[in-house]
Amino acid sequence: MSLELILVFILGLVIGSFLNCVLYRSNQKESFLKGRSYCPNCQHTLEWYDLIPLLSFLFLGGRCRYCHKKISWQYPVVEAITGLVFVFIYNYFKINLLEQGFSYNFYQVIFYWLITLIFVLIFVYDLKYYLILDKFIIAGIVCVLVWQGLNYSLGLLSFKEWLTYFYSGLGAALFFFCFWFFSRGQAMGFGDVKLAFFLGLLLGFPNILLAIFIGSVLGAIIGLILVGTKKKKIKSAVPFGPFLVVGSFATIFYGSEIFNWYLSLSLIK
């Protein structure tokens, strides 16, 4: 791994640590923009050497330095995944700042890094608390609109094409709204409806269909596994947001390959 990718990974670790702060304080209804970090168990203010991404967790043996309570595995996992995804996206667009400078590809990297942050927040928060916060959705929609506005100004996106993205968001939201409305909130929460609009606006048509399909298949498989291992019952609630996020991420970077693979299967038949 080159020095450049190592630096990107470290950046991802730091951002992942910040995301953990956002997740915890959002649930506690506290501001994540001010105040020192503290242990959730003993409330002791943490020093800088307690907050080094991944390393502090390893050196402390996964326990708080002050009260010795176990630290949730969420913290190192979120940090590591964010770091790895940052490297993946950076490498996917074949960025080399020393040679290319601030090219269009670099701005794509920044955009998808921001989308990654929002995806991580939605994934973890919905998985833990069965809730998708409006502020995460709004942040995602703002990022997408700014990015699409930039592409429009550069002549890379026409107004007609933008309408396709907008209608994709509305269509996906309406589809999920029907499930929510007719099941009286039993099949899914209203947060999934708002998430569908954001993802439709981000992915457009037909990519949003692929994302929903992948998310649904993953959700069904994981649900069956949980029921089979008796960790969940048939009627137990399972958050759908994390699966939609995974499906959307896969569609963004592998959508064309998946579509081509499916078409090749159809041709073989």
N, C-alpha and C positions, 0 to 999 in steps of 0.2 A: 504494500500500500504506500502510495506517495505521501510526501509531507503535506501536500495540499489536501488530500483526502483525510489525513489524520486530523488536520485543523478543522475541516468540515465536521468530522465526527465529534470532536470536542465541542464545537459550537452547538451541535445537536444535543449533546449531553447537558450542556448548560441550559438550553431552551427547554429540554425535557424536565429539568429540575424546577424551572419556573412554572411549567405546566402543572406539576404536582402541587405547587403552592396555590395556583389558580383553582384547581379542583377542590382542594381542602377548604380554602377560604370561601369559595362560592357556596359550598354546602353549609358552612358556618355563618354565611351572610356577613362576611367581613371583607374589607377592601384588600385586594392583593397588590395594591400599588404603594402601600405604606405600612410601616410596622416591621419589626424584626421577626424572623422565623422562630418558631418555638416548637417544643415537643408536644404532640397532641395528647400525650398521656399525663405528663407531669407539669406541662406549661412552662418549663424552663427555657429561657432564651438560648438559642443555639449560637455558637461561635462560628466563624468562617470555616474553621477546619472540621466542623461537623457537617458542613454543607457541600463538600467537594463531591460532585456527581460520581456515582458508582464507588469511588475509592473509600469515601467515608463509611458507606454501608459495609464494605468488605472489611475495613480495618476495625470497625466496631463490632464485627460479628453479627450484624443485623439487629443490634440492640442499642437503645438510647444510652449515651454516655453517663447520663445523670440518674435516671430511674431504672435503667436496665430492662425496660419493657421491650418486647420485640417490635421492630420497625416493619411496617407492611412491605411485602414484596412489590407492591405497586410502584414504590419509589424507584428502585433500580430498574425495574422492567420498563417503565415509561421512559426513563432516561436513555436506556440502551436502545429501545425501539426507535425513539425519536432520532438518536444519533445515526443509527443504521439507515433509516429512511432518508435522512438528509444526505448521506453519502450516496445512496441509491439514486436519488433524484439528480444530484450534482453530476454523477457519472452517466446517468441516462442521457442527459443533454450534452454530454462530452464537453464540459466547460473546462477551459484553461485560461484563467484570468491573465496570466503573464503573457500569453500569446494573443488572445482574442479581445481582451479588455471587456468593457461593459457592452457586450453584444445583446441581441434580442434573446438569444438562448439564456443568457444570464438572468434577464428579467423573467423569463419563464421559470427558471429555478426559484427565484424569489417568490413568485406567485404560488408555485406548488409547495414550497416550504410553508407559506402561510396557510394554504389549504390543509396541509399535513397537521399543523398545530390545531386547527379547528376540528379536524377528523379525530385526533387523539382526545381532545376535550370531550367531544360528543360520545366517542366510543367508551371511554372509561367512566364518565359520569352516568351515562345511561345504564351501563353494566352494573355499577355499584348501587345507584339510587333509583333506577327505573324512571328516569326523568331526563328530558332534553331541555336545557335552559334556553330561553328566548335569546339571551345575549350571545350565545354561541351561534345560533342560527343567523341572527342579524349581522354579526361580524363576518360570517361566511358570505352572506348575500352582498354586503358592502364590498368585500374583496373581489367577488366575481364581477360586480357592476363596474368597479374601477378598472379591472383588467379588460373587460369587454369595451369600456370606453376608450382605453388606450389603443386597443386593436382597431377600433372604429376610426380613431384619429389618424392611425397609420395606414388606413385603407385596407386593412386585413380582415375587416368584418363589416358587412353592409347592414343597413337597418333591417332589411328583409331577413337576413340571417340571424340578427339579434332577436327578431320577433319569434323565430323558430325556437330559440333557446327559452324565451319568455313563455311561449305557449307550452313548451315541454314541461316547464316548471308548474304551470297551471294544471296541465293534464295529469301529471304525477300526483299533485296535491289533491285534485278532485278524485282520482282513483282511490287514494288512501282515505280521503274524507268519507267516501261511501262505506268503506270497511268500518271506520270509526263510528259513523252515524248509525248504520243499521245494526251494528253489534252493541250499540250503546256503550262504546268504550271498552268492551271486553276483548275484542280482537286485537286492538292496538290503541295506544294513547294518541291524543291530539298532537303531541310533540312530533310524532312520526309524519303527520300531515304536513307540518311546517318544514320538517327535514326534507320531505319529498320535493317541496317547491324549490328549496335551496339546491338540491342535487340535480333536479331537472334543469334549472337555470345554469348550473355548472356544466352539465354533460351534454344537454341538447338531445335531439332525436336522431337516430334510434338508440343512442348509447344509454339513455336513462332506462330503457326497457331491459337492456342487458344487465345493468347494475341491479335492478329490482329482481331479475331472474336469478342472478348469482346469489344475492342476499337471501332470497327465499329458499333456494336449494341448501345453502349453508345453514340457515335457520332450522330447516326441517331435519337435516342430518344431525346437528348438535342437539336439537330437541329430542330426537329419538334416542341418541346416546345417553342423554341425561335421564330420560324415562327408563331406558334399559338398565342403567346403573342405579336406579331408584333414588337419584338425587333430585328429581322433579317428578310430579304427578302429571297425568294427562292434561288436567285443567290448570296447572300451575302457569303463572305468567313468566314469559321469557322476553326480555327486551329485544326489539327488532332493530333498533338504531345501529348497534355495533355491526350487524350483518350487512345493513345497507351501506355503511361506511366501507367495509371490506370490499363489497361488491363494486362500489364506486371507484375505489382505489385501483382495483384490478382492471376495471373498464378504462380508466384514464390511461394506463400504461400498457395494457395488453388487449384492449378492446378489439383492435384490428385483427390481431392474431387469433383471438377467440372466434370472431365472426368468420374468418377464413377457414379455421378448423371445422366449424360447424357446416360451412358450405361444402367443404371437401367431403364430409360425411354424407351430405345430401346427394352429392354427385355420385359417390360410390354406390348408394342405394339405387 
